[in-house]
Each structure stands twice: as C-alpha cells, then as structure tokens.
Amino acid sequence: VLKNMINVGFKPDLVTYTTLLSLYTKTKDTIKSEQVLNNMINAGFKPNLVTLNTLLSLYTKTGDTIKSEQVLENMINAGIKPDLVTFTTLLSLYTKTENTIKSEQVLNNMINAGF
C-alpha cells in the first residue's frame, strides 16, 4: 500500500504511517506493521504516543510480551509518557497471559501516574 501511495506522488506523513500501522495491527500482521514502522523512521519521522500505543496493541493482540515490553521501554526512553491507553493495553496483555504480578505492577503504575 505504501509503495503504491509513493508511486502516485503521495508523500506520507506521521499520520499516514500510523494509520497504516493501525490497519496492519487490526489484521495482526507483525511483518507489515514492522515494515511500516521502519519506513516511517527511515523517512525521518519519530514514533509518537499514538504510534507506539498502536504498536503495543499489535503485540498485545499477538501475545508477544517481550516486544510489548520493548515498546514500553522505548516509549519511556524517548521521553514519551504512557497514557491510559498504554496502561489498559498492557493490563489486557498481562491478563491475557495470566501474569498476575505484571498486572498488579501496571495497576500500581496507573495509580502512581494519576489514573
């Protein structure tokens, strides 16, 4: 999709990349999602909170705890403050994977963040 857009002269922006990422997240296509993310970064765009929450949602849907935690770590390292969507997505992941300890940590982090 992205190549076709570029071939017809459309210059994607951060919103375009995030929208494509969301599309592939809905179909749980990690390969295309990661390609979109890499293309976005190579085009000079930095992922924002919405982009990272979308990526986090992808890895939650696929049950990939390791990549989900990497997204959270990257978010924090980039100075992006997790929001309610971030916390509820993580809570969904840890509930899905029956990780009570991590679920409680997320709840505590939510409280500490004022949610």
KEDRENLUM-192725 format. One record per residue: y, z, x of N, C-alpha, C in turn. Coordinates in steps of 0.02 Angstrom, whole numbers. Atoms other than C-alpha are relative to their C-alpha. Example, Ala and Ser with C-alpha at 12.3 -4.5 7.8 and 13.67 -1.06 7.14 Angstrom:
# residues 2
-59,0,45,-225,390,615,60,0,45;
-59,-3,-42,-53,357,684,55,37,-39;
//
This chain:
# residues 115
-59,0,41,0,0,0,63,0,44;
-58,-6,-43,121,49,137,15,-65,37;
-9,63,-35,92,-111,235,30,-53,-45;
-26,49,48,124,-216,80,74,13,-13;
-71,-17,12,287,-123,49,43,-24,58;
-39,19,-59,346,-152,226,3,-76,7;
3,73,-5,290,-335,223,49,-35,-46;
-48,31,46,403,-371,74,71,24,12;
-67,-19,-19,550,-290,160,23,69,-24;
-18,-67,23,547,-117,82,-5,49,58;
0,-49,-54,596,19,205,-15,69,-30;
17,-65,29,504,180,159,41,56,30;
-35,-60,-22,593,347,169,-47,60,-9;
42,-60,6,531,526,165,-30,7,-69;
25,-5,69,514,523,-24,-57,-49,-11;
53,51,7,411,363,-16,-64,25,33;
59,-24,-36,293,435,114,-32,59,-37;
27,-58,36,274,598,17,-32,-21,-65;
29,25,62,241,503,-144,-68,-32,13;
64,30,-18,105,401,-59,-51,53,19;
44,-55,-18,33,560,14,-27,34,-63;
20,-31,64,29,634,-161,-52,-43,-35;
48,46,31,-62,480,-226,-69,8,31;
64,-7,-34,-198,495,-96,-29,70,-5;
23,-68,11,-207,683,-121,-37,5,-67;
31,-1,67,-249,656,-305,-70,-30,2;
66,31,-5,-396,547,-253,-42,32,56;
33,-38,-54,-444,669,-113,-18,-44,60;
12,46,-55,-431,530,15,36,26,63;
-30,-32,-59,-402,627,176,18,-52,53;
-14,50,-52,-410,473,287,67,-35,-13;
-63,35,16,-271,378,197,59,48,-1;
-54,-50,-1,-170,538,175,23,13,71;
-18,-14,-69,-175,573,360,32,-61,33;
-32,60,-25,-131,391,397,73,-3,-23;
-68,0,26,22,405,285,42,51,38;
-36,-52,-37,72,567,371,18,-24,71;
-13,25,-67,54,488,543,52,-56,0;
-50,53,5,152,334,489,69,29,-12;
-63,-33,16,288,447,420,31,30,64;
-24,-32,-62,302,544,583,20,-54,51;
-15,54,-47,296,384,687,64,-38,-19;
-62,32,23,439,315,580,61,45,10;
-56,-44,-16,544,465,632,16,52,-53;
-12,-49,52,529,573,476,-40,63,13;
35,-64,-7,486,757,486,-24,22,-68;
25,-25,65,375,828,350,43,59,-23;
-37,-56,28,471,944,234,-48,44,-40;
42,-47,38,409,1083,120,-43,-36,-51;
38,36,51,357,963,-18,-57,-40,33;
52,38,-35,263,852,105,-57,45,22;
51,-45,-26,172,998,183,-39,34,-57;
36,-28,57,130,1076,14,-48,-52,-29;
44,53,24,58,908,-38,-62,-6,45;
55,2,-48,-48,903,119,-45,61,-8;
38,-62,12,-100,1083,89,-43,-6,-62;
37,11,62,-153,1035,-86,-60,-45,11;
56,44,-17,-261,895,-17,-57,40,31;
53,-37,-35,-355,1011,99,-29,56,-44;
27,-49,48,-372,1141,-39,-49,-34,-46;
45,37,45,-448,1011,-155,-65,-19,33;
61,19,-35,-571,960,-21,-35,61,31;
31,-61,-24,-608,1141,25,3,9,75;
-6,-2,-72,-552,1120,205,47,58,20;
-38,-60,-17,-497,1295,252,36,-7,67;
-29,5,-67,-466,1254,435,63,-43,-1;
-59,43,2,-347,1110,401,55,30,-44;
-50,-34,42,-261,1209,263,38,51,41;
-32,-51,-41,-226,1349,384,42,-32,55;
-40,36,-50,-165,1223,514,66,-23,-30;
-62,22,34,-40,1154,387,47,59,-6;
-42,-60,7,23,1330,353,30,20,67;
-24,-17,-67,38,1366,539,54,-49,23;
-50,51,-18,131,1201,568,64,10,-39;
-58,-13,43,246,1243,422,42,56,29;
-35,-58,-26,291,1412,493,31,-15,69;
-25,18,-66,309,1344,671,61,-47,-3;
-57,46,9,430,1212,605,59,35,-32;
-54,-38,31,536,1349,527,7,-12,-75;
0,13,72,490,1298,350,-32,60,-35;
23,-60,35,474,1448,236,-46,-18,-58;
46,12,56,321,1446,123,31,23,-66;
-26,-17,66,365,1448,-62,-58,20,-46;
50,-21,49,273,1497,-220,-57,-51,-4;
51,52,2,181,1330,-222,-48,8,60;
41,-10,-60,120,1361,-44,-49,58,-11;
42,-59,9,56,1534,-87,-53,-10,-54;
50,9,53,-29,1485,-250,-53,-51,20;
49,49,-25,-111,1336,-166,-50,34,47;
45,-37,-45,-180,1449,-30,-44,48,-39;
39,-46,41,-234,1575,-159,-56,-37,-36;
51,42,32,-327,1436,-250,-56,-17,49;
50,16,-52,-413,1387,-88,-46,59,13;
41,-57,-18,-471,1561,-46,-40,27,-59;
39,-18,58,-526,1595,-224,-59,-47,-7;
51,52,4,-623,1432,-224,-56,12,51;
48,-11,-54,-707,1477,-60,-26,73,1;
22,-70,8,-735,1658,-118,16,43,60;
-22,-40,-57,-638,1731,27,49,52,-25;
-39,-54,29,-577,1894,-45,52,27,49;
-45,-28,-50,-498,1956,116,62,-45,8;
-57,47,-7,-390,1799,137,41,-2,-65;
-36,-1,64,-346,1803,-49,47,59,-3;
-41,-60,-1,-281,1980,-30,58,-7,49;
-54,11,-49,-182,1930,125,54,-45,-29;
-49,45,32,-99,1788,28,41,39,-51;
-36,-40,50,-56,1907,-114,51,47,33;
-46,-44,-37,21,2030,10,58,-39,30;
-53,41,-28,118,1890,94,49,-23,-55;
-42,19,56,182,1834,-76,48,57,-19;
-41,-59,17,243,2010,-115,54,10,54;
-47,-11,-55,324,2026,57,54,-54,1;
-49,54,2,411,1858,30,44,4,-62;
-42,-9,59,483,1920,-134,-22,-36,-62;
25,34,59,373,1829,-257,-41,47,-43;
//
